[in-house]
Amino acid sequence: MIVLWPAFLMACIATGLFFSLVDPMELIVLDERLKVHELGAYTIGFFAFWILGTLSSGLTALLVQKSR
């Protein structure tokens, strides 16, 4: 939980900031418009940000443990 909780909080903030600036229906991936429902785009974005936050927090926790 030391890794997942901060990643979850940052995913909430990152999703809010990202989708307040970008319309999910205007996203283009590999020269194609995203053909996903708006709620689906929010969900995919949230989990993508959560995975990135988990990787970042996990790496930090790993480096702190190795330095002790």
Number of C-alpha atoms within 10 A of each C-alpha: 7 10 16 16 14 16 22 19 12 18 22 16 13 17 20 14 11 15 14 10 9 10 12 21 13 10 14 11 9 6 7 8 12 15 14 13 11 12 10 12 17 18 13 13 20 22 15 14 21 23 16 15 22 21 15 15 18 16 13 12 13 11 11 10 9 7 6 5
